[in-house]
Amino acid sequence: MSKFTSAKRLVAFTLVALVALLPSALLVRAQEDPVVIGVAVAQTSNVALLGQEQVIGAQIAEKFFNERGGVNGRPIRIAFADTGGDEAGAINAFQTLINRENVVGILGPTLSQHAFAADPIADQAGVPVIAPSNTARGIPQIGRFIFRVSAPVAIVAPNAVKQALKINPDIKRVAVFYAQNDAFSVSETGTFQQTVKDLGLELLDVQTFQTTDTDFTTQITNVLPLEPELVIISGLAADGGNLVKQLRELGYQGLIVGGNGLNTANIFPVCQELCDGILIAQAYSYQYDSEINNAFREAYKAQQEKEPPQFSAQAFAGIQVFVEALSRLDKRKPLKEMDLATLRAELREEIMSGKYDTPLGPISFVETKKDDGSPAGGELVQEQFYVAQIKMNPDGKTGRFVFLD
């Protein structure tokens, strides 16, 4: 045997030994194309205070599930598309993911307002959509391929008002502010206002604003002479945070209930120490004790050095639903044997039929119907909800959400 042949055999043996030491997931990545899942959320504009948290949740999910073998050993890849802050951006993001990235499904968009514009495009194309934060009435009814892992506002929002009454049973007079150019805020304020009436409270006044507004002096000066004991705000982080700040600066001292758009630590730099005490209903608690939530919480804290927020947890849960549904489908009917249109259609049915143990707790979906009685998308079934109160730190710039009983 020549020295050259021996050398080649030695190299070959060494390579085999090295490959044997590699994690199986890495071996699969070298052998198979990834399954592409789209994420269309707001990475820019005033909505980015929420969308950036969703990006983090999706990125953590991509790493987490790939380290555990992806889809039966086949990796997933997240394709991101920025929706920006308007409907046109959401439509463009969806079209890019559907037609250029050839995704099997889409997580997004950030706002319900954007969902009503972009979801019909995905539904017509037969692409499953999982909404991570679209809680307005009617989202699943957009079409058969539309799901959400964000609990509808009608279920979540009343909890915050009831918690305010636990803290101050003497509350009788309530004022409401909402962003009239945002579909979610319009839907949410309807729930809040109905809750106020159902609880026998007096609805003093309802003031409107735009999500782009920065000065709320007129609305506040209209309300303060009425002496409200509770103020409820439905808006986004930037406008809602500024409204809170100006309410306090102009002398309002009562409790404030914030809607889901204020449910982010990104409002802390906006209203700073004046954020303290805001009550916000929650569909997620980082204190929820389960194997999957503990793992998600640990991964988030390792990366961000703070507790995970609801928007990140919901994004993670949405990717988890895709991965688990794809894994079940692949075992029943290998993904590689289906064309993309068939895969998307089969995935829709698999998502609907599954049960998922997520950081939000156990969830599943129930099929909804459109107004004409025809089948529509999947409404979330979730068991547990919470209320948290913002507690700002002495520096006046950082804080945390403290969960209340």
MITI-804047 format. One record per residue (C-alpha): residue in three letters; chain; x, y, z. Coordinates in nm, 3 decimals. Example, Ala and Ser with C-alpha at 12.3 -4.5 7.8 and 13.67 -1.06 7.14 Angstrom:
<"ALA"; "A"; <1.230; -0.450; 0.780>>,
<"SER"; "A"; <1.367; -0.106; 0.714>>,
END
This chain:
<"MET"; "A"; <0.000; 0.000; 0.000>>,
<"SER"; "A"; <0.141; 0.340; -0.094>>,
<"LYS"; "A"; <0.197; 0.618; 0.152>>,
<"PHE"; "A"; <-0.044; 0.829; -0.057>>,
<"THR"; "A"; <-0.327; 0.573; -0.019>>,
<"SER"; "A"; <-0.264; 0.541; 0.353>>,
<"ALA"; "A"; <-0.276; 0.918; 0.390>>,
<"LYS"; "A"; <-0.608; 0.935; 0.207>>,
<"ARG"; "A"; <-0.754; 0.666; 0.429>>,
<"LEU"; "A"; <-0.633; 0.849; 0.739>>,
<"VAL"; "A"; <-0.800; 1.172; 0.622>>,
<"ALA"; "A"; <-1.122; 0.987; 0.543>>,
<"PHE"; "A"; <-1.123; 0.816; 0.882>>,
<"THR"; "A"; <-1.060; 1.149; 1.058>>,
<"LEU"; "A"; <-1.349; 1.316; 0.873>>,
<"VAL"; "A"; <-1.585; 1.034; 0.964>>,
<"ALA"; "A"; <-1.481; 1.061; 1.328>>,
<"LEU"; "A"; <-1.534; 1.438; 1.329>>,
<"VAL"; "A"; <-1.875; 1.410; 1.165>>,
<"ALA"; "A"; <-1.978; 1.157; 1.428>>,
<"LEU"; "A"; <-1.913; 1.417; 1.694>>,
<"LEU"; "A"; <-2.137; 1.680; 1.533>>,
<"PRO"; "A"; <-2.492; 1.734; 1.666>>,
<"SER"; "A"; <-2.750; 1.558; 1.451>>,
<"ALA"; "A"; <-2.933; 1.884; 1.382>>,
<"LEU"; "A"; <-2.618; 2.029; 1.222>>,
<"LEU"; "A"; <-2.582; 1.723; 1.001>>,
<"VAL"; "A"; <-2.939; 1.762; 0.879>>,
<"ARG"; "A"; <-2.883; 2.129; 0.799>>,
<"ALA"; "A"; <-2.608; 2.030; 0.561>>,
<"GLN"; "A"; <-2.830; 1.773; 0.389>>,
<"GLU"; "A"; <-3.176; 1.933; 0.357>>,
<"ASP"; "A"; <-3.319; 2.271; 0.268>>,
<"PRO"; "A"; <-3.487; 2.442; 0.563>>,
<"VAL"; "A"; <-3.862; 2.486; 0.603>>,
<"VAL"; "A"; <-3.922; 2.859; 0.561>>,
<"ILE"; "A"; <-4.165; 3.036; 0.795>>,
<"GLY"; "A"; <-4.241; 3.403; 0.734>>,
<"VAL"; "A"; <-4.258; 3.671; 1.002>>,
<"ALA"; "A"; <-4.423; 3.997; 0.895>>,
<"VAL"; "A"; <-4.417; 4.246; 1.182>>,
<"ALA"; "A"; <-4.341; 4.615; 1.230>>,
<"GLN"; "A"; <-3.966; 4.666; 1.261>>,
<"THR"; "A"; <-3.984; 5.039; 1.184>>,
<"SER"; "A"; <-4.231; 5.326; 1.251>>,
<"ASN"; "A"; <-4.409; 5.400; 1.579>>,
<"VAL"; "A"; <-4.543; 5.042; 1.578>>,
<"ALA"; "A"; <-4.187; 4.906; 1.605>>,
<"LEU"; "A"; <-4.198; 4.939; 1.985>>,
<"LEU"; "A"; <-4.422; 4.632; 1.969>>,
<"GLY"; "A"; <-4.287; 4.465; 1.656>>,
<"GLN"; "A"; <-3.929; 4.456; 1.778>>,
<"GLU"; "A"; <-4.038; 4.243; 2.073>>,
<"GLN"; "A"; <-4.202; 4.003; 1.828>>,
<"VAL"; "A"; <-3.883; 3.977; 1.625>>,
<"ILE"; "A"; <-3.694; 3.876; 1.940>>,
<"GLY"; "A"; <-3.954; 3.611; 2.025>>,
<"ALA"; "A"; <-3.938; 3.464; 1.674>>,
<"GLN"; "A"; <-3.558; 3.460; 1.672>>,
<"ILE"; "A"; <-3.548; 3.280; 2.006>>,
<"ALA"; "A"; <-3.799; 3.027; 1.874>>,
<"GLU"; "A"; <-3.594; 2.965; 1.559>>,
<"LYS"; "A"; <-3.283; 2.887; 1.762>>,
<"PHE"; "A"; <-3.473; 2.693; 2.028>>,
<"PHE"; "A"; <-3.654; 2.457; 1.792>>,
<"ASN"; "A"; <-3.358; 2.407; 1.557>>,
<"GLU"; "A"; <-3.147; 2.300; 1.852>>,
<"ARG"; "A"; <-3.414; 2.038; 1.917>>,
<"GLY"; "A"; <-3.418; 1.906; 1.563>>,
<"GLY"; "A"; <-3.648; 2.151; 1.385>>,
<"VAL"; "A"; <-3.916; 1.964; 1.190>>,
<"ASN"; "A"; <-3.820; 1.600; 1.249>>,
<"GLY"; "A"; <-3.456; 1.678; 1.185>>,
<"ARG"; "A"; <-3.516; 1.935; 0.911>>,
<"PRO"; "A"; <-3.430; 2.291; 1.020>>,
<"ILE"; "A"; <-3.661; 2.588; 1.004>>,
<"ARG"; "A"; <-3.560; 2.928; 0.872>>,
<"ILE"; "A"; <-3.737; 3.251; 0.965>>,
<"ALA"; "A"; <-3.779; 3.495; 0.676>>,
<"PHE"; "A"; <-3.847; 3.844; 0.814>>,
<"ALA"; "A"; <-4.036; 4.119; 0.631>>,
<"ASP"; "A"; <-4.094; 4.465; 0.777>>,
<"THR"; "A"; <-4.457; 4.581; 0.763>>,
<"GLY"; "A"; <-4.371; 4.932; 0.876>>,
<"GLY"; "A"; <-4.654; 5.133; 1.024>>,
<"ASP"; "A"; <-4.930; 5.120; 0.763>>,
<"GLU"; "A"; <-5.151; 4.885; 0.566>>,
<"ALA"; "A"; <-4.953; 4.921; 0.244>>,
<"GLY"; "A"; <-4.639; 4.804; 0.422>>,
<"ALA"; "A"; <-4.821; 4.502; 0.563>>,
<"ILE"; "A"; <-4.954; 4.409; 0.220>>,
<"ASN"; "A"; <-4.609; 4.439; 0.062>>,
<"ALA"; "A"; <-4.452; 4.229; 0.340>>,
<"PHE"; "A"; <-4.709; 3.952; 0.295>>,
<"GLN"; "A"; <-4.668; 3.951; -0.082>>,
<"THR"; "A"; <-4.290; 3.929; -0.050>>,
<"LEU"; "A"; <-4.308; 3.634; 0.188>>,
<"ILE"; "A"; <-4.569; 3.449; -0.015>>,
<"ASN"; "A"; <-4.429; 3.502; -0.365>>,
<"ARG"; "A"; <-4.056; 3.552; -0.318>>,
<"GLU"; "A"; <-3.967; 3.362; -0.003>>,
<"ASN"; "A"; <-4.218; 3.081; -0.070>>,
<"VAL"; "A"; <-4.300; 3.047; 0.298>>,
<"VAL"; "A"; <-4.521; 2.768; 0.431>>,
<"GLY"; "A"; <-4.697; 3.012; 0.664>>,
<"ILE"; "A"; <-4.677; 3.363; 0.810>>,
<"LEU"; "A"; <-4.659; 3.492; 1.168>>,
<"GLY"; "A"; <-4.798; 3.846; 1.175>>,
<"PRO"; "A"; <-4.879; 4.127; 1.138>>,
<"THR"; "A"; <-4.836; 4.338; 1.453>>,
<"LEU"; "A"; <-5.159; 4.539; 1.438>>,
<"SER"; "A"; <-5.517; 4.431; 1.376>>,
<"GLN"; "A"; <-5.549; 4.731; 1.145>>,
<"HIS"; "A"; <-5.278; 4.576; 0.927>>,
<"ALA"; "A"; <-5.433; 4.229; 0.951>>,
<"PHE"; "A"; <-5.760; 4.339; 0.798>>,
<"ALA"; "A"; <-5.563; 4.466; 0.498>>,
<"ALA"; "A"; <-5.300; 4.193; 0.454>>,
<"ASP"; "A"; <-5.462; 3.871; 0.581>>,
<"PRO"; "A"; <-5.708; 3.846; 0.288>>,
<"ILE"; "A"; <-5.409; 3.823; 0.052>>,
<"ALA"; "A"; <-5.268; 3.525; 0.239>>,
<"ASP"; "A"; <-5.608; 3.364; 0.269>>,
<"GLN"; "A"; <-5.670; 3.394; -0.106>>,
<"ALA"; "A"; <-5.326; 3.242; -0.170>>,
<"GLY"; "A"; <-5.399; 2.956; 0.069>>,
<"VAL"; "A"; <-5.118; 3.049; 0.312>>,
<"PRO"; "A"; <-5.176; 2.989; 0.686>>,
<"VAL"; "A"; <-5.139; 3.301; 0.902>>,
<"ILE"; "A"; <-5.093; 3.302; 1.280>>,
<"ALA"; "A"; <-5.158; 3.642; 1.435>>,
<"PRO"; "A"; <-4.929; 3.708; 1.733>>,
<"SER"; "A"; <-5.102; 4.024; 1.855>>,
<"ASN"; "A"; <-5.425; 4.083; 1.658>>,
<"THR"; "A"; <-5.695; 4.085; 1.923>>,
<"ALA"; "A"; <-5.967; 4.287; 1.750>>,
<"ARG"; "A"; <-6.306; 4.134; 1.689>>,
<"GLY"; "A"; <-6.335; 3.947; 1.360>>,
<"ILE"; "A"; <-5.972; 3.850; 1.291>>,
<"PRO"; "A"; <-6.026; 3.473; 1.245>>,
<"GLN"; "A"; <-6.336; 3.547; 1.038>>,
<"ILE"; "A"; <-6.117; 3.707; 0.769>>,
<"GLY"; "A"; <-6.071; 3.364; 0.611>>,
<"ARG"; "A"; <-6.014; 2.991; 0.656>>,
<"PHE"; "A"; <-5.634; 3.023; 0.674>>,
<"ILE"; "A"; <-5.630; 3.284; 0.954>>,
<"PHE"; "A"; <-5.548; 3.190; 1.315>>,
<"ARG"; "A"; <-5.436; 3.382; 1.621>>,
<"VAL"; "A"; <-5.240; 3.307; 1.938>>,
<"SER"; "A"; <-5.347; 3.645; 2.080>>,
<"ALA"; "A"; <-5.659; 3.618; 2.294>>,
<"PRO"; "A"; <-5.949; 3.835; 2.175>>,
<"VAL"; "A"; <-5.978; 4.166; 2.352>>,
<"ALA"; "A"; <-6.332; 4.091; 2.468>>,
<"ILE"; "A"; <-6.193; 3.818; 2.694>>,
<"VAL"; "A"; <-5.881; 3.992; 2.825>>,
<"ALA"; "A"; <-5.960; 4.363; 2.866>>,
<"PRO"; "A"; <-6.237; 4.345; 3.131>>,
<"ASN"; "A"; <-5.995; 4.186; 3.378>>,
<"ALA"; "A"; <-5.797; 4.510; 3.413>>,
<"VAL"; "A"; <-6.107; 4.716; 3.499>>,
<"LYS"; "A"; <-6.214; 4.459; 3.758>>,
<"GLN"; "A"; <-5.865; 4.469; 3.909>>,
<"ALA"; "A"; <-5.886; 4.848; 3.936>>,
<"LEU"; "A"; <-6.204; 4.806; 4.141>>,
<"LYS"; "A"; <-6.025; 4.563; 4.371>>,
<"ILE"; "A"; <-5.758; 4.824; 4.436>>,
<"ASN"; "A"; <-6.008; 5.107; 4.479>>,
<"PRO"; "A"; <-6.367; 4.988; 4.540>>,
<"ASP"; "A"; <-6.485; 5.352; 4.553>>,
<"ILE"; "A"; <-6.432; 5.408; 4.179>>,
<"LYS"; "A"; <-6.753; 5.529; 4.016>>,
<"ARG"; "A"; <-6.654; 5.781; 3.748>>,
<"VAL"; "A"; <-6.459; 5.671; 3.439>>,
<"ALA"; "A"; <-6.312; 5.852; 3.138>>,
<"VAL"; "A"; <-6.197; 5.676; 2.822>>,
<"PHE"; "A"; <-5.937; 5.772; 2.560>>,
<"TYR"; "A"; <-5.876; 5.576; 2.239>>,
<"ALA"; "A"; <-5.692; 5.596; 1.907>>,
<"GLN"; "A"; <-5.964; 5.626; 1.646>>,
<"ASN"; "A"; <-5.733; 5.543; 1.351>>,
<"ASP"; "A"; <-5.637; 5.198; 1.482>>,
<"ALA"; "A"; <-5.877; 4.905; 1.434>>,
<"PHE"; "A"; <-5.759; 4.726; 1.747>>,
<"SER"; "A"; <-5.798; 5.034; 1.969>>,
<"VAL"; "A"; <-6.148; 5.092; 1.831>>,
<"SER"; "A"; <-6.239; 4.730; 1.907>>,
<"GLU"; "A"; <-6.075; 4.737; 2.249>>,
<"THR"; "A"; <-6.241; 5.060; 2.360>>,
<"GLY"; "A"; <-6.579; 4.912; 2.272>>,
<"THR"; "A"; <-6.506; 4.628; 2.515>>,
<"PHE"; "A"; <-6.379; 4.867; 2.782>>,
<"GLN"; "A"; <-6.681; 5.093; 2.752>>,
<"GLN"; "A"; <-6.922; 4.801; 2.771>>,
<"THR"; "A"; <-6.737; 4.669; 3.076>>,
<"VAL"; "A"; <-6.772; 5.007; 3.247>>,
<"LYS"; "A"; <-7.148; 4.998; 3.189>>,
<"ASP"; "A"; <-7.181; 4.632; 3.290>>,
<"LEU"; "A"; <-7.006; 4.705; 3.620>>,
<"GLY"; "A"; <-7.249; 4.988; 3.695>>,
<"LEU"; "A"; <-6.988; 5.264; 3.661>>,
<"GLU"; "A"; <-7.049; 5.607; 3.512>>,
<"LEU"; "A"; <-6.888; 5.669; 3.174>>,
<"LEU"; "A"; <-6.812; 6.041; 3.199>>,
<"ASP"; "A"; <-6.654; 6.110; 2.860>>,
<"VAL"; "A"; <-6.490; 5.945; 2.561>>,
<"GLN"; "A"; <-6.200; 6.128; 2.395>>,
<"THR"; "A"; <-6.035; 6.028; 2.066>>,
<"PHE"; "A"; <-5.684; 6.080; 1.929>>,
<"GLN"; "A"; <-5.454; 5.958; 1.651>>,
<"THR"; "A"; <-5.169; 5.712; 1.702>>,
<"THR"; "A"; <-4.940; 5.979; 1.554>>,
<"ASP"; "A"; <-5.041; 6.246; 1.809>>,
<"THR"; "A"; <-4.792; 6.380; 2.062>>,
<"ASP"; "A"; <-4.996; 6.659; 2.227>>,
<"PHE"; "A"; <-5.307; 6.555; 2.422>>,
<"THR"; "A"; <-5.370; 6.881; 2.607>>,
<"THR"; "A"; <-5.712; 6.941; 2.452>>,
<"GLN"; "A"; <-5.846; 6.595; 2.531>>,
<"ILE"; "A"; <-5.711; 6.599; 2.886>>,
<"THR"; "A"; <-5.842; 6.947; 2.971>>,
<"ASN"; "A"; <-6.184; 6.835; 2.848>>,
<"VAL"; "A"; <-6.182; 6.541; 3.089>>,
<"LEU"; "A"; <-6.014; 6.661; 3.410>>,
<"PRO"; "A"; <-6.295; 6.902; 3.517>>,
<"LEU"; "A"; <-6.527; 6.599; 3.523>>,
<"GLU"; "A"; <-6.313; 6.451; 3.804>>,
<"PRO"; "A"; <-6.269; 6.094; 3.680>>,
<"GLU"; "A"; <-6.154; 5.831; 3.931>>,
<"LEU"; "A"; <-6.036; 5.590; 3.660>>,
<"VAL"; "A"; <-5.893; 5.658; 3.314>>,
<"ILE"; "A"; <-5.880; 5.387; 3.044>>,
<"ILE"; "A"; <-5.649; 5.426; 2.743>>,
<"SER"; "A"; <-5.653; 5.227; 2.419>>,
<"GLY"; "A"; <-5.362; 5.318; 2.194>>,
<"LEU"; "A"; <-5.006; 5.221; 2.110>>,
<"ALA"; "A"; <-4.690; 5.248; 2.316>>,
<"ALA"; "A"; <-4.568; 5.586; 2.192>>,
<"ASP"; "A"; <-4.898; 5.777; 2.190>>,
<"GLY"; "A"; <-5.033; 5.593; 2.495>>,
<"GLY"; "A"; <-4.716; 5.659; 2.693>>,
<"ASN"; "A"; <-4.725; 6.028; 2.609>>,
<"LEU"; "A"; <-5.092; 6.046; 2.705>>,
<"VAL"; "A"; <-5.015; 5.889; 3.044>>,
<"LYS"; "A"; <-4.729; 6.133; 3.096>>,
<"GLN"; "A"; <-4.939; 6.438; 3.015>>,
<"LEU"; "A"; <-5.233; 6.318; 3.227>>,
<"ARG"; "A"; <-5.005; 6.302; 3.531>>,
<"GLU"; "A"; <-4.833; 6.631; 3.453>>,
<"LEU"; "A"; <-5.171; 6.804; 3.428>>,
<"GLY"; "A"; <-5.278; 6.674; 3.768>>,
<"TYR"; "A"; <-5.465; 6.345; 3.726>>,
<"GLN"; "A"; <-5.387; 6.123; 4.027>>,
<"GLY"; "A"; <-5.628; 5.831; 3.991>>,
<"LEU"; "A"; <-5.575; 5.481; 3.853>>,
<"ILE"; "A"; <-5.500; 5.426; 3.484>>,
<"VAL"; "A"; <-5.587; 5.113; 3.288>>,
<"GLY"; "A"; <-5.387; 5.066; 2.969>>,
<"GLY"; "A"; <-5.491; 4.851; 2.678>>,
<"ASN"; "A"; <-5.286; 4.585; 2.506>>,
<"GLY"; "A"; <-5.100; 4.841; 2.295>>,
<"LEU"; "A"; <-4.933; 4.970; 2.613>>,
<"ASN"; "A"; <-4.834; 4.620; 2.717>>,
<"THR"; "A"; <-4.461; 4.664; 2.660>>,
<"ALA"; "A"; <-4.158; 4.781; 2.855>>,
<"ASN"; "A"; <-4.091; 5.009; 2.561>>,
<"ILE"; "A"; <-4.331; 5.262; 2.710>>,
<"PHE"; "A"; <-4.096; 5.311; 3.008>>,
<"PRO"; "A"; <-3.872; 5.560; 2.823>>,
<"VAL"; "A"; <-4.185; 5.746; 2.707>>,
<"CYS"; "A"; <-4.368; 5.815; 3.035>>,
<"GLN"; "A"; <-4.072; 5.726; 3.260>>,
<"GLU"; "A"; <-4.150; 5.751; 3.633>>,
<"LEU"; "A"; <-4.507; 5.855; 3.547>>,
<"CYS"; "A"; <-4.570; 5.505; 3.404>>,
<"ASP"; "A"; <-4.583; 5.381; 3.762>>,
<"GLY"; "A"; <-4.914; 5.220; 3.858>>,
<"ILE"; "A"; <-5.062; 5.154; 3.514>>,
<"LEU"; "A"; <-5.278; 4.840; 3.513>>,
<"ILE"; "A"; <-5.269; 4.617; 3.204>>,
<"ALA"; "A"; <-5.448; 4.288; 3.145>>,
<"GLN"; "A"; <-5.216; 4.010; 3.032>>,
<"ALA"; "A"; <-5.244; 3.696; 2.823>>,
<"TYR"; "A"; <-4.897; 3.586; 2.940>>,
<"SER"; "A"; <-4.706; 3.567; 3.265>>,
<"TYR"; "A"; <-4.332; 3.502; 3.281>>,
<"GLN"; "A"; <-4.405; 3.345; 3.620>>,
<"TYR"; "A"; <-4.618; 3.070; 3.465>>,
<"ASP"; "A"; <-4.448; 2.747; 3.571>>,
<"SER"; "A"; <-4.413; 2.498; 3.286>>,
<"GLU"; "A"; <-4.124; 2.331; 3.111>>,
<"ILE"; "A"; <-4.168; 2.526; 2.786>>,
<"ASN"; "A"; <-4.220; 2.863; 2.953>>,
<"ASN"; "A"; <-3.924; 2.814; 3.186>>,
<"ALA"; "A"; <-3.706; 2.732; 2.886>>,
<"PHE"; "A"; <-3.836; 3.033; 2.690>>,
<"ARG"; "A"; <-3.792; 3.262; 2.990>>,
<"GLU"; "A"; <-3.435; 3.143; 3.044>>,
<"ALA"; "A"; <-3.347; 3.193; 2.676>>,
<"TYR"; "A"; <-3.502; 3.541; 2.669>>,
<"LYS"; "A"; <-3.331; 3.655; 2.990>>,
<"ALA"; "A"; <-2.995; 3.524; 2.866>>,
<"GLN"; "A"; <-3.029; 3.738; 2.556>>,
<"GLN"; "A"; <-3.210; 4.048; 2.682>>,
<"GLU"; "A"; <-3.121; 4.051; 3.055>>,
<"LYS"; "A"; <-3.483; 4.113; 3.158>>,
<"GLU"; "A"; <-3.808; 3.922; 3.189>>,
<"PRO"; "A"; <-3.989; 3.834; 2.865>>,
<"PRO"; "A"; <-4.293; 4.041; 2.766>>,
<"GLN"; "A"; <-4.621; 3.919; 2.625>>,
<"PHE"; "A"; <-4.548; 4.018; 2.264>>,
<"SER"; "A"; <-4.229; 3.808; 2.257>>,
<"ALA"; "A"; <-4.402; 3.512; 2.420>>,
<"GLN"; "A"; <-4.687; 3.523; 2.170>>,
<"ALA"; "A"; <-4.444; 3.534; 1.877>>,
<"PHE"; "A"; <-4.256; 3.236; 2.021>>,
<"ALA"; "A"; <-4.585; 3.050; 2.065>>,
<"GLY"; "A"; <-4.685; 3.122; 1.706>>,
<"ILE"; "A"; <-4.361; 2.974; 1.570>>,
<"GLN"; "A"; <-4.405; 2.679; 1.806>>,
<"VAL"; "A"; <-4.750; 2.609; 1.661>>,
<"PHE"; "A"; <-4.605; 2.609; 1.308>>,
<"VAL"; "A"; <-4.315; 2.378; 1.405>>,
<"GLU"; "A"; <-4.528; 2.126; 1.593>>,
<"ALA"; "A"; <-4.798; 2.119; 1.326>>,
<"LEU"; "A"; <-4.536; 2.072; 1.054>>,
<"SER"; "A"; <-4.372; 1.793; 1.252>>,
<"ARG"; "A"; <-4.700; 1.603; 1.292>>,
<"LEU"; "A"; <-4.784; 1.655; 0.926>>,
<"ASP"; "A"; <-4.440; 1.534; 0.815>>,
<"LYS"; "A"; <-4.482; 1.209; 1.005>>,
<"ARG"; "A"; <-4.819; 1.149; 0.845>>,
<"LYS"; "A"; <-4.730; 1.271; 0.498>>,
<"PRO"; "A"; <-4.365; 1.371; 0.430>>,
<"LEU"; "A"; <-4.333; 1.740; 0.350>>,
<"LYS"; "A"; <-4.084; 1.676; 0.071>>,
<"GLU"; "A"; <-4.345; 1.476; -0.118>>,
<"MET"; "A"; <-4.588; 1.771; -0.139>>,
<"ASP"; "A"; <-4.583; 2.074; -0.364>>,
<"LEU"; "A"; <-4.600; 2.410; -0.184>>,
<"ALA"; "A"; <-4.971; 2.470; -0.241>>,
<"THR"; "A"; <-5.059; 2.127; -0.106>>,
<"LEU"; "A"; <-4.826; 2.169; 0.192>>,
<"ARG"; "A"; <-4.986; 2.501; 0.284>>,
<"ALA"; "A"; <-5.336; 2.352; 0.261>>,
<"GLU"; "A"; <-5.242; 2.045; 0.466>>,
<"LEU"; "A"; <-5.068; 2.265; 0.724>>,
<"ARG"; "A"; <-5.387; 2.466; 0.774>>,
<"GLU"; "A"; <-5.577; 2.152; 0.869>>,
<"GLU"; "A"; <-5.296; 2.031; 1.097>>,
<"ILE"; "A"; <-5.282; 2.362; 1.284>>,
<"MET"; "A"; <-5.657; 2.354; 1.343>>,
<"SER"; "A"; <-5.658; 2.000; 1.481>>,
<"GLY"; "A"; <-5.365; 2.033; 1.722>>,
<"LYS"; "A"; <-5.320; 2.109; 2.090>>,
<"TYR"; "A"; <-5.010; 2.298; 2.201>>,
<"ASP"; "A"; <-4.833; 2.340; 2.535>>,
<"THR"; "A"; <-4.686; 2.690; 2.492>>,
<"PRO"; "A"; <-4.541; 2.962; 2.715>>,
<"LEU"; "A"; <-4.895; 3.105; 2.718>>,
<"GLY"; "A"; <-5.017; 2.778; 2.866>>,
<"PRO"; "A"; <-5.215; 2.504; 2.687>>,
<"ILE"; "A"; <-5.383; 2.640; 2.373>>,
<"SER"; "A"; <-5.585; 2.508; 2.083>>,
<"PHE"; "A"; <-5.810; 2.647; 1.810>>,
<"VAL"; "A"; <-6.180; 2.631; 1.739>>,
<"GLU"; "A"; <-6.312; 2.683; 1.388>>,
<"THR"; "A"; <-6.514; 3.001; 1.338>>,
<"LYS"; "A"; <-6.771; 3.099; 1.076>>,
<"LYS"; "A"; <-6.821; 3.406; 0.862>>,
<"ASP"; "A"; <-7.143; 3.605; 0.876>>,
<"ASP"; "A"; <-7.282; 3.398; 0.587>>,
<"GLY"; "A"; <-7.219; 3.075; 0.780>>,
<"SER"; "A"; <-6.923; 2.958; 0.571>>,
<"PRO"; "A"; <-6.615; 2.816; 0.748>>,
<"ALA"; "A"; <-6.353; 3.068; 0.860>>,
<"GLY"; "A"; <-6.029; 3.058; 1.059>>,
<"GLY"; "A"; <-5.919; 2.939; 1.400>>,
<"GLU"; "A"; <-6.003; 3.128; 1.717>>,
<"LEU"; "A"; <-5.771; 3.081; 2.013>>,
<"VAL"; "A"; <-5.878; 2.871; 2.309>>,
<"GLN"; "A"; <-5.668; 2.972; 2.611>>,
<"GLU"; "A"; <-5.726; 2.887; 2.975>>,
<"GLN"; "A"; <-5.553; 3.147; 3.192>>,
<"PHE"; "A"; <-5.518; 3.525; 3.200>>,
<"TYR"; "A"; <-5.357; 3.781; 3.432>>,
<"VAL"; "A"; <-5.335; 4.147; 3.529>>,
<"ALA"; "A"; <-5.006; 4.325; 3.592>>,
<"GLN"; "A"; <-4.920; 4.666; 3.731>>,
<"ILE"; "A"; <-4.619; 4.867; 3.621>>,
<"LYS"; "A"; <-4.372; 4.940; 3.899>>,
<"MET"; "A"; <-4.099; 5.183; 3.800>>,
<"ASN"; "A"; <-3.754; 5.165; 3.955>>,
<"PRO"; "A"; <-3.598; 5.457; 4.148>>,
<"ASP"; "A"; <-3.406; 5.567; 3.838>>,
<"GLY"; "A"; <-3.739; 5.657; 3.677>>,
<"LYS"; "A"; <-3.634; 5.501; 3.348>>,
<"THR"; "A"; <-3.658; 5.127; 3.403>>,
<"GLY"; "A"; <-3.934; 4.920; 3.557>>,
<"ARG"; "A"; <-4.116; 4.589; 3.556>>,
<"PHE"; "A"; <-4.461; 4.433; 3.531>>,
<"VAL"; "A"; <-4.575; 4.301; 3.869>>,
<"PHE"; "A"; <-4.849; 4.038; 3.847>>,
<"LEU"; "A"; <-5.144; 4.085; 4.081>>,
<"ASP"; "A"; <-5.373; 3.829; 4.241>>,
END
